[in-house]
Amino acid sequence: MCPMEKIAACEISFTPIGSSGYLNHIEKVLDIIKVTDLEYSIGILSTTIRGSKKEILNLINSIYNELDDICDFTMDIKISNICGCKN
């Protein structure tokens, strides 16, 4: 059975560019993710996140806005609308 609100999954790989403090920037991104109510799993090369589409898109926006003035970066983002359950 699916939850009332459809669950989305997202994989984010954040890469600071040309930054000597790149580990601090990555930690900042992880801190932003950790304070959400989203389910997440931190991996070696990326972090997988599950939750509502709205919450995930808000998270991506927050990461972008909070790191935009701090460093140059790329974010590789994969988003899926499949929650693993069928109607």
Biopython code that builds the backbone (N, CA, C, O; Angstrom):
import numpy as np
from Bio.PDB.StructureBuilder import StructureBuilder

atoms = [
    (1, "MET", "N", (0.839, -1.186, 0.000)),
    (1, "MET", "CA", (0.000, 0.000, 0.000)),
    (1, "MET", "C", (0.883, 1.248, 0.000)),
    (1, "MET", "O", (1.856, 1.322, 0.751)),
    (2, "CYS", "N", (0.553, 2.208, -0.824)),
    (2, "CYS", "CA", (1.306, 3.460, -0.904)),
    (2, "CYS", "C", (0.845, 4.421, 0.176)),
    (2, "CYS", "O", (-0.316, 4.393, 0.586)),
    (3, "PRO", "N", (1.764, 5.282, 0.644)),
    (3, "PRO", "CA", (1.348, 6.318, 1.588)),
    (3, "PRO", "C", (0.416, 7.308, 0.897)),
    (3, "PRO", "O", (0.310, 7.320, -0.329)),
    (4, "MET", "N", (-0.254, 8.134, 1.689)),
    (4, "MET", "CA", (-1.184, 9.120, 1.140)),
    (4, "MET", "C", (-0.502, 10.022, 0.120)),
    (4, "MET", "O", (-1.069, 10.319, -0.932)),
    (5, "GLU", "N", (0.699, 10.451, 0.427)),
    (5, "GLU", "CA", (1.443, 11.297, -0.505)),
    (5, "GLU", "C", (2.510, 10.441, -1.164)),
    (5, "GLU", "O", (3.240, 9.720, -0.485)),
    (6, "LYS", "N", (2.601, 10.517, -2.458)),
    (6, "LYS", "CA", (3.572, 9.715, -3.186)),
    (6, "LYS", "C", (4.994, 10.069, -2.756)),
    (6, "LYS", "O", (5.337, 11.239, -2.590)),
    (7, "ILE", "N", (5.796, 9.049, -2.583)),
    (7, "ILE", "CA", (7.180, 9.223, -2.153)),
    (7, "ILE", "C", (8.082, 9.336, -3.381)),
    (7, "ILE", "O", (7.911, 8.611, -4.361)),
    (8, "ALA", "N", (9.029, 10.246, -3.313)),
    (8, "ALA", "CA", (10.038, 10.401, -4.359)),
    (8, "ALA", "C", (11.387, 10.003, -3.772)),
    (8, "ALA", "O", (11.591, 10.055, -2.560)),
    (9, "ALA", "N", (12.284, 9.614, -4.633)),
    (9, "ALA", "CA", (13.651, 9.300, -4.223)),
    (9, "ALA", "C", (14.596, 10.204, -5.000)),
    (9, "ALA", "O", (14.334, 10.566, -6.147)),
    (10, "CYS", "N", (15.696, 10.558, -4.353)),
    (10, "CYS", "CA", (16.656, 11.471, -4.958)),
    (10, "CYS", "C", (18.062, 11.041, -4.558)),
    (10, "CYS", "O", (18.302, 10.628, -3.423)),
    (11, "GLU", "N", (18.966, 11.144, -5.491)),
    (11, "GLU", "CA", (20.378, 10.911, -5.206)),
    (11, "GLU", "C", (21.124, 12.200, -5.537)),
    (11, "GLU", "O", (21.017, 12.723, -6.646)),
    (12, "ILE", "N", (21.882, 12.706, -4.561)),
    (12, "ILE", "CA", (22.631, 13.943, -4.748)),
    (12, "ILE", "C", (24.108, 13.682, -4.546)),
    (12, "ILE", "O", (24.525, 13.089, -3.552)),
    (13, "SER", "N", (24.890, 14.137, -5.509)),
    (13, "SER", "CA", (26.344, 14.126, -5.380)),
    (13, "SER", "C", (26.810, 15.575, -5.516)),
    (13, "SER", "O", (26.703, 16.172, -6.587)),
    (14, "PHE", "N", (27.328, 16.136, -4.420)),
    (14, "PHE", "CA", (27.758, 17.530, -4.377)),
    (14, "PHE", "C", (29.273, 17.578, -4.504)),
    (14, "PHE", "O", (29.984, 16.910, -3.753)),
    (15, "THR", "N", (29.771, 18.371, -5.459)),
    (15, "THR", "CA", (31.210, 18.470, -5.692)),
    (15, "THR", "C", (31.646, 19.932, -5.696)),
    (15, "THR", "O", (31.345, 20.666, -6.637)),
    (16, "PRO", "N", (32.361, 20.365, -4.637)),
    (16, "PRO", "CA", (32.931, 21.713, -4.654)),
    (16, "PRO", "C", (34.024, 21.791, -5.724)),
    (16, "PRO", "O", (34.757, 20.825, -5.935)),
    (17, "ILE", "N", (34.132, 22.933, -6.392)),
    (17, "ILE", "CA", (35.113, 23.117, -7.469)),
    (17, "ILE", "C", (36.152, 24.142, -7.027)),
    (17, "ILE", "O", (35.804, 25.250, -6.620)),
    (18, "GLY", "N", (37.422, 23.772, -7.109)),
    (18, "GLY", "CA", (38.520, 24.703, -6.837)),
    (18, "GLY", "C", (38.520, 25.253, -5.427)),
    (18, "GLY", "O", (38.902, 26.404, -5.212)),
    (19, "SER", "N", (38.101, 24.457, -4.467)),
    (19, "SER", "CA", (37.984, 24.928, -3.090)),
    (19, "SER", "C", (38.991, 24.207, -2.201)),
    (19, "SER", "O", (39.051, 22.977, -2.191)),
    (20, "SER", "N", (39.777, 24.973, -1.457)),
    (20, "SER", "CA", (40.714, 24.343, -0.519)),
    (20, "SER", "C", (39.970, 23.824, 0.709)),
    (20, "SER", "O", (40.471, 22.934, 1.396)),
    (21, "GLY", "N", (38.791, 24.359, 0.998)),
    (21, "GLY", "CA", (38.004, 23.916, 2.141)),
    (21, "GLY", "C", (36.850, 23.013, 1.724)),
    (21, "GLY", "O", (35.765, 23.070, 2.303)),
    (22, "TYR", "N", (37.091, 22.186, 0.724)),
    (22, "TYR", "CA", (36.005, 21.394, 0.140)),
    (22, "TYR", "C", (35.336, 20.451, 1.142)),
    (22, "TYR", "O", (34.130, 20.224, 1.049)),
    (23, "LEU", "N", (36.080, 19.904, 2.087)),
    (23, "LEU", "CA", (35.460, 19.006, 3.066)),
    (23, "LEU", "C", (34.453, 19.755, 3.942)),
    (23, "LEU", "O", (33.406, 19.212, 4.294)),
    (24, "ASN", "N", (34.773, 20.993, 4.288)),
    (24, "ASN", "CA", (33.827, 21.813, 5.063)),
    (24, "ASN", "C", (32.549, 22.075, 4.276)),
    (24, "ASN", "O", (31.460, 22.105, 4.849)),
    (25, "HIS", "N", (32.677, 22.265, 2.967)),
    (25, "HIS", "CA", (31.512, 22.517, 2.126)),
    (25, "HIS", "C", (30.636, 21.267, 2.024)),
    (25, "HIS", "O", (29.408, 21.353, 2.055)),
    (26, "ILE", "N", (31.274, 20.122, 1.903)),
    (26, "ILE", "CA", (30.518, 18.866, 1.856)),
    (26, "ILE", "C", (29.812, 18.639, 3.189)),
    (26, "ILE", "O", (28.650, 18.232, 3.211)),
    (27, "GLU", "N", (30.494, 18.894, 4.289)),
    (27, "GLU", "CA", (29.878, 18.758, 5.616)),
    (27, "GLU", "C", (28.688, 19.699, 5.765)),
    (27, "GLU", "O", (27.686, 19.333, 6.379)),
    (28, "LYS", "N", (28.785, 20.896, 5.216)),
    (28, "LYS", "CA", (27.680, 21.860, 5.262)),
    (28, "LYS", "C", (26.456, 21.290, 4.548)),
    (28, "LYS", "O", (25.334, 21.405, 5.041)),
    (29, "VAL", "N", (26.677, 20.673, 3.385)),
    (29, "VAL", "CA", (25.569, 20.060, 2.642)),
    (29, "VAL", "C", (24.949, 18.935, 3.471)),
    (29, "VAL", "O", (23.726, 18.835, 3.567)),
    (30, "LEU", "N", (25.780, 18.098, 4.064)),
    (30, "LEU", "CA", (25.260, 17.003, 4.878)),
    (30, "LEU", "C", (24.487, 17.530, 6.085)),
    (30, "LEU", "O", (23.475, 16.948, 6.474)),
    (31, "ASP", "N", (24.956, 18.621, 6.676)),
    (31, "ASP", "CA", (24.235, 19.228, 7.799)),
    (31, "ASP", "C", (22.853, 19.723, 7.360)),
    (31, "ASP", "O", (21.878, 19.584, 8.098)),
    (32, "ILE", "N", (22.775, 20.295, 6.167)),
    (32, "ILE", "CA", (21.493, 20.764, 5.637)),
    (32, "ILE", "C", (20.543, 19.581, 5.460)),
    (32, "ILE", "O", (19.357, 19.681, 5.775)),
    (33, "ILE", "N", (21.056, 18.477, 4.963)),
    (33, "ILE", "CA", (20.233, 17.276, 4.765)),
    (33, "ILE", "C", (19.786, 16.705, 6.105)),
    (33, "ILE", "O", (18.627, 16.318, 6.259)),
    (34, "LYS", "N", (20.691, 16.650, 7.067)),
    (34, "LYS", "CA", (20.396, 16.014, 8.359)),
    (34, "LYS", "C", (19.311, 16.723, 9.159)),
    (34, "LYS", "O", (18.621, 16.079, 9.949)),
    (35, "VAL", "N", (19.141, 18.024, 8.978)),
    (35, "VAL", "CA", (18.132, 18.741, 9.765)),
    (35, "VAL", "C", (16.726, 18.649, 9.153)),
    (35, "VAL", "O", (15.766, 19.161, 9.729)),
    (36, "THR", "N", (16.606, 18.010, 8.006)),
    (36, "THR", "CA", (15.284, 17.817, 7.404)),
    (36, "THR", "C", (14.618, 16.608, 8.056)),
    (36, "THR", "O", (15.252, 15.864, 8.805)),
    (37, "ASP", "N", (13.349, 16.425, 7.765)),
    (37, "ASP", "CA", (12.623, 15.238, 8.219)),
    (37, "ASP", "C", (12.672, 14.130, 7.167)),
    (37, "ASP", "O", (11.939, 13.146, 7.262)),
    (38, "LEU", "N", (13.530, 14.292, 6.174)),
    (38, "LEU", "CA", (13.624, 13.326, 5.090)),
    (38, "LEU", "C", (14.451, 12.106, 5.510)),
    (38, "LEU", "O", (15.373, 12.206, 6.319)),
    (39, "GLU", "N", (14.100, 10.972, 4.945)),
    (39, "GLU", "CA", (14.891, 9.755, 5.127)),
    (39, "GLU", "C", (16.118, 9.887, 4.222)),
    (39, "GLU", "O", (15.978, 10.243, 3.051)),
    (40, "TYR", "N", (17.315, 9.607, 4.741)),
    (40, "TYR", "CA", (18.515, 9.725, 3.910)),
    (40, "TYR", "C", (19.515, 8.637, 4.262)),
    (40, "TYR", "O", (19.498, 8.067, 5.352)),
    (41, "SER", "N", (20.383, 8.372, 3.300)),
    (41, "SER", "CA", (21.461, 7.414, 3.477)),
    (41, "SER", "C", (22.708, 8.002, 2.825)),
    (41, "SER", "O", (22.746, 8.212, 1.613)),
    (42, "ILE", "N", (23.731, 8.265, 3.645)),
    (42, "ILE", "CA", (24.960, 8.878, 3.147)),
    (42, "ILE", "C", (25.879, 7.780, 2.642)),
    (42, "ILE", "O", (26.220, 6.850, 3.373)),
    (43, "GLY", "N", (26.279, 7.902, 1.371)),
    (43, "GLY", "CA", (27.184, 6.934, 0.770)),
    (43, "GLY", "C", (28.551, 7.554, 0.519)),
    (43, "GLY", "O", (28.804, 8.703, 0.883)),
    (44, "ILE", "N", (29.409, 6.791, -0.097)),
    (44, "ILE", "CA", (30.771, 7.251, -0.363)),
    (44, "ILE", "C", (30.794, 8.368, -1.404)),
    (44, "ILE", "O", (31.529, 9.344, -1.250)),
    (45, "LEU", "N", (30.001, 8.231, -2.452)),
    (45, "LEU", "CA", (30.022, 9.206, -3.544)),
    (45, "LEU", "C", (28.756, 10.040, -3.659)),
    (45, "LEU", "O", (28.729, 11.025, -4.397)),
    (46, "SER", "N", (27.701, 9.655, -2.934)),
    (46, "SER", "CA", (26.447, 10.398, -3.033)),
    (46, "SER", "C", (25.576, 10.098, -1.816)),
    (46, "SER", "O", (25.871, 9.209, -1.017)),
    (47, "THR", "N", (24.502, 10.864, -1.703)),
    (47, "THR", "CA", (23.528, 10.663, -0.634)),
    (47, "THR", "C", (22.175, 10.411, -1.273)),
    (47, "THR", "O", (21.755, 11.139, -2.171)),
    (48, "THR", "N", (21.495, 9.372, -0.801)),
    (48, "THR", "CA", (20.167, 9.034, -1.286)),
    (48, "THR", "C", (19.143, 9.554, -0.285)),
    (48, "THR", "O", (19.303, 9.397, 0.925)),
    (49, "ILE", "N", (18.095, 10.171, -0.804)),
    (49, "ILE", "CA", (17.086, 10.816, 0.029)),
    (49, "ILE", "C", (15.705, 10.360, -0.438)),
    (49, "ILE", "O", (15.456, 10.229, -1.636)),
    (50, "ARG", "N", (14.804, 10.119, 0.529)),
    (50, "ARG", "CA", (13.414, 9.765, 0.208)),
    (50, "ARG", "C", (12.476, 10.677, 0.971)),
    (50, "ARG", "O", (12.721, 11.019, 2.129)),
    (51, "GLY", "N", (11.403, 11.066, 0.311)),
    (51, "GLY", "CA", (10.388, 11.906, 0.938)),
    (51, "GLY", "C", (9.441, 12.436, -0.114)),
    (51, "GLY", "O", (9.409, 11.939, -1.240)),
    (52, "SER", "N", (8.681, 13.429, 0.244)),
    (52, "SER", "CA", (7.757, 14.008, -0.727)),
    (52, "SER", "C", (8.541, 14.816, -1.771)),
    (52, "SER", "O", (9.627, 15.329, -1.503)),
    (53, "LYS", "N", (7.955, 14.907, -2.955)),
    (53, "LYS", "CA", (8.587, 15.676, -4.034)),
    (53, "LYS", "C", (8.857, 17.107, -3.588)),
    (53, "LYS", "O", (9.932, 17.651, -3.841)),
    (54, "LYS", "N", (7.893, 17.705, -2.934)),
    (54, "LYS", "CA", (8.031, 19.091, -2.491)),
    (54, "LYS", "C", (9.203, 19.250, -1.530)),
    (54, "LYS", "O", (9.994, 20.184, -1.666)),
    (55, "GLU", "N", (9.322, 18.337, -0.553)),
    (55, "GLU", "CA", (10.417, 18.421, 0.423)),
    (55, "GLU", "C", (11.776, 18.226, -0.237)),
    (55, "GLU", "O", (12.745, 18.904, 0.107)),
    (56, "ILE", "N", (11.841, 17.303, -1.180)),
    (56, "ILE", "CA", (13.110, 17.051, -1.869)),
    (56, "ILE", "C", (13.510, 18.259, -2.714)),
    (56, "ILE", "O", (14.670, 18.669, -2.692)),
    (57, "LEU", "N", (12.572, 18.828, -3.451)),
    (57, "LEU", "CA", (12.892, 20.000, -4.262)),
    (57, "LEU", "C", (13.260, 21.198, -3.387)),
    (57, "LEU", "O", (14.133, 21.985, -3.754)),
    (58, "ASN", "N", (12.606, 21.343, -2.241)),
    (58, "ASN", "CA", (12.980, 22.398, -1.294)),
    (58, "ASN", "C", (14.397, 22.173, -0.768)),
    (58, "ASN", "O", (15.159, 23.128, -0.613)),
    (59, "LEU", "N", (14.751, 20.926, -0.495)),
    (59, "LEU", "CA", (16.098, 20.604, -0.025)),
    (59, "LEU", "C", (17.143, 20.982, -1.071)),
    (59, "LEU", "O", (18.151, 21.605, -0.739)),
    (60, "ILE", "N", (16.918, 20.617, -2.316)),
    (60, "ILE", "CA", (17.857, 20.952, -3.387)),
    (60, "ILE", "C", (18.015, 22.468, -3.483)),
    (60, "ILE", "O", (19.127, 22.972, -3.634)),
    (61, "ASN", "N", (16.913, 23.182, -3.396)),
    (61, "ASN", "CA", (16.937, 24.646, -3.432)),
    (61, "ASN", "C", (17.732, 25.195, -2.249)),
    (61, "ASN", "O", (18.530, 26.117, -2.419)),
    (62, "SER", "N", (17.527, 24.646, -1.064)),
    (62, "SER", "CA", (18.258, 25.100, 0.131)),
    (62, "SER", "C", (19.756, 24.881, -0.015)),
    (62, "SER", "O", (20.553, 25.763, 0.306)),
    (63, "ILE", "N", (20.134, 23.708, -0.497)),
    (63, "ILE", "CA", (21.559, 23.423, -0.692)),
    (63, "ILE", "C", (22.159, 24.437, -1.663)),
    (63, "ILE", "O", (23.211, 25.018, -1.397)),
    (64, "TYR", "N", (21.486, 24.638, -2.778)),
    (64, "TYR", "CA", (21.985, 25.578, -3.783)),
    (64, "TYR", "C", (22.141, 26.974, -3.189)),
    (64, "TYR", "O", (23.196, 27.596, -3.316)),
    (65, "ASN", "N", (21.093, 27.458, -2.546)),
    (65, "ASN", "CA", (21.111, 28.831, -2.024)),
    (65, "ASN", "C", (22.133, 29.015, -0.908)),
    (65, "ASN", "O", (22.799, 30.049, -0.854)),
    (66, "GLU", "N", (22.271, 28.043, -0.022)),
    (66, "GLU", "CA", (23.195, 28.193, 1.102)),
    (66, "GLU", "C", (24.662, 28.075, 0.696)),
    (66, "GLU", "O", (25.527, 28.659, 1.349)),
    (67, "LEU", "N", (24.958, 27.331, -0.370)),
    (67, "LEU", "CA", (26.349, 27.161, -0.791)),
    (67, "LEU", "C", (26.738, 28.075, -1.937)),
    (67, "LEU", "O", (27.920, 28.183, -2.262)),
    (68, "ASP", "N", (25.769, 28.735, -2.557)),
    (68, "ASP", "CA", (26.018, 29.560, -3.736)),
    (68, "ASP", "C", (27.062, 30.651, -3.495)),
    (68, "ASP", "O", (27.919, 30.882, -4.349)),
    (69, "ASP", "N", (27.002, 31.311, -2.365)),
    (69, "ASP", "CA", (27.953, 32.394, -2.068)),
    (69, "ASP", "C", (29.228, 31.898, -1.385)),
    (69, "ASP", "O", (30.168, 32.667, -1.183)),
    (70, "ILE", "N", (29.258, 30.622, -1.036)),
    (70, "ILE", "CA", (30.398, 30.070, -0.292)),
    (70, "ILE", "C", (31.442, 29.443, -1.214)),
    (70, "ILE", "O", (32.644, 29.595, -0.996)),
    (71, "CYS", "N", (30.972, 28.736, -2.250)),
    (71, "CYS", "CA", (31.922, 28.048, -3.136)),
    (71, "CYS", "C", (31.286, 27.817, -4.503)),
    (71, "CYS", "O", (30.071, 27.918, -4.670)),
    (72, "ASP", "N", (32.143, 27.504, -5.474)),
    (72, "ASP", "CA", (31.676, 27.030, -6.771)),
    (72, "ASP", "C", (31.451, 25.532, -6.635)),
    (72, "ASP", "O", (32.197, 24.862, -5.921)),
    (73, "PHE", "N", (30.441, 24.997, -7.303)),
    (73, "PHE", "CA", (30.142, 23.577, -7.144)),
    (73, "PHE", "C", (29.344, 23.043, -8.316)),
    (73, "PHE", "O", (28.805, 23.793, -9.130)),
    (74, "THR", "N", (29.287, 21.725, -8.373)),
    (74, "THR", "CA", (28.334, 21.032, -9.227)),
    (74, "THR", "C", (27.519, 20.117, -8.323)),
    (74, "THR", "O", (28.015, 19.622, -7.312)),
    (75, "MET", "N", (26.280, 19.904, -8.694)),
    (75, "MET", "CA", (25.438, 18.924, -8.026)),
    (75, "MET", "C", (24.889, 17.998, -9.098)),
    (75, "MET", "O", (24.193, 18.433, -10.016)),
    (76, "ASP", "N", (25.205, 16.733, -8.975)),
    (76, "ASP", "CA", (24.596, 15.721, -9.836)),
    (76, "ASP", "C", (23.379, 15.218, -9.087)),
    (76, "ASP", "O", (23.494, 14.728, -7.963)),
    (77, "ILE", "N", (22.210, 15.337, -9.707)),
    (77, "ILE", "CA", (20.963, 15.003, -9.033)),
    (77, "ILE", "C", (20.165, 14.038, -9.903)),
    (77, "ILE", "O", (19.942, 14.283, -11.088)),
    (78, "LYS", "N", (19.743, 12.941, -9.292)),
    (78, "LYS", "CA", (18.811, 12.012, -9.930)),
    (78, "LYS", "C", (17.563, 11.995, -9.069)),
    (78, "LYS", "O", (17.643, 11.874, -7.847)),
    (79, "ILE", "N", (16.401, 12.120, -9.714)),
    (79, "ILE", "CA", (15.133, 12.091, -8.984)),
    (79, "ILE", "C", (14.231, 11.043, -9.623)),
    (79, "ILE", "O", (14.108, 10.958, -10.845)),
    (80, "SER", "N", (13.606, 10.248, -8.761)),
    (80, "SER", "CA", (12.679, 9.224, -9.232)),
    (80, "SER", "C", (11.325, 9.402, -8.565)),
    (80, "SER", "O", (11.250, 9.734, -7.382)),
    (81, "ASN", "N", (10.269, 9.187, -9.308)),
    (81, "ASN", "CA", (8.921, 9.259, -8.729)),
    (81, "ASN", "C", (8.391, 7.871, -8.364)),
    (81, "ASN", "O", (7.203, 7.708, -8.088)),
    (82, "ILE", "N", (9.266, 6.890, -8.365)),
    (82, "ILE", "CA", (8.878, 5.525, -8.037)),
    (82, "ILE", "C", (9.205, 5.269, -6.566)),
    (82, "ILE", "O", (10.359, 5.367, -6.149)),
    (83, "CYS", "N", (8.179, 4.943, -5.790)),
    (83, "CYS", "CA", (8.392, 4.720, -4.364)),
    (83, "CYS", "C", (8.540, 3.241, -4.041)),
    (83, "CYS", "O", (8.794, 2.893, -2.888)),
    (84, "GLY", "N", (8.387, 2.359, -5.029)),
    (84, "GLY", "CA", (8.518, 0.938, -4.787)),
    (84, "GLY", "C", (7.207, 0.253, -4.476)),
    (84, "GLY", "O", (7.201, -0.908, -4.067)),
    (85, "CYS", "N", (6.099, 0.944, -4.661)),
    (85, "CYS", "CA", (4.792, 0.309, -4.424)),
    (85, "CYS", "C", (3.896, 0.555, -5.629)),
    (85, "CYS", "O", (4.076, 1.521, -6.371)),
    (86, "LYS", "N", (2.950, -0.316, -5.806)),
    (86, "LYS", "CA", (2.037, -0.237, -6.954)),
    (86, "LYS", "C", (0.633, 0.063, -6.463)),
    (86, "LYS", "O", (0.247, -0.347, -5.368)),
    (87, "ASN", "N", (-0.122, 0.772, -7.269)),
    (87, "ASN", "CA", (-1.538, 1.043, -6.941)),
    (87, "ASN", "C", (-2.390, -0.132, -7.326)),
    (87, "ASN", "O", (-3.605, -0.103, -7.133)),
]
sb = StructureBuilder()
sb.init_structure("model")
sb.init_model(0)
sb.init_chain("A")
sb.init_seg("    ")
for serial, (resi, resn, name, xyz) in enumerate(atoms, 1):
    if name == "N":
        sb.init_residue(resn, " ", resi, " ")
    sb.init_atom(name, np.array(xyz, "f"), 0.0, 1.0, " ", f" {name:<3s}", serial, name[0])
structure = sb.get_structure()
